[in-house]
Amino acid sequence: MNELSITMRGVPSGYVDITVDGAPVEFKKNEFGSFITSYSTEKDEVEISVRKYNILCGPLWLLFSLLFFVISFFGIFDCRNDKLCIVCDVKLRVKVSGQKKLMLSFNSPMPKSDGSGFGGEAVKLETDCEYDTDANEYFTDTVAKKRFKIMRLIKILFWVAAVVITALCVYMYVINH
Amino acid sequence: MPQESRKTLNIPPLYAKDMYISRASRVFFHIALAVAIVSILSALATVLGFFLILVAWVIAIFLILLTFGAIIFAAPGFFDMLSGSDGVLGGMFSFVGWLWKYTAPVALGCAVAALVLAIFDKRWRSKAIIVVSGLIIVAEIVVIAVSVGAGR
């Protein structure tokens, strides 16, 4: 039985999905704020995936965004969307034999030199085993950014409509009384 | 994969479902928390207000007993000012009482929704939401019970 001890430092906030061999794993937080877990497997290779998604890239995004906007009293009680729309994609294949350690230290996304959003290496690896990196990057989700702008426009229109309707109601009430 | 070719990171439908459940849980939790604060504060204000009136009555009666001559003239006006429906405090209490009556069920409903959704949220479950929602549910049941008991 092979055992891989995984430690993650500086995991970005938001909807981060961490899977090992395609299945979600439970991490424990230690006293330094790092997430640790121990994964046992019969296989010689373990696939680790860390992905940070943007909710605006989901199916039926417009319907759900409008639903949350209305339910949360015009966005007052809604969760804030990441306006920079930075997502992270990390995919590693680690060769494991016996007891091994793997530490993933997350970097901060860096603005690109040409000003077209953010990028850079997502994690720095420290391990005593061999590994292949399929993906390891931050990038600005252009589709999410476009949808964020659409939603912002829709929210402004909703607010303007709400103010106009309220003003009309108050005006009608004053006229009738 | 070259960085320039990346455009988007599509969410698989299964993750999206979990994400929407998680988001809904958080939205209902925010509403429950905000409405519960209003509800509990208005309930406390009402209860403490009645308590203050009681204290004021005791002090007034004590003062009136000390000054026998003032019983006839001072007492009725003083009582009316404090407890009468048209008095200074009457309007305030009726508004706070109204607030208490209508916000408590809303906070309870939202807290229950947040709790149920948080239980179904397997991927990004927050223990804080579960604990605080549970506390809100208990507090609101107490507030509603007191409200019903007080005949509001």
Interface residues (C-beta under 8 A of the other chain):
Chain A: Y15 D17 P24 R51 K52 Y53 N54 I55 C57 G58 P59 F64 F68 I71 S72 F73 F77 D78 C79 V87 D89 G119 D134 A135 E137 F139 D141 T142 V143 A144
Chain B: M1 Q3 R6 K7 T8 L9 N10 I11 P13 Y15 A16 M19 Y20 S22 R23 A24 R26 V27 F28 H30 I31 A34 R123 W124
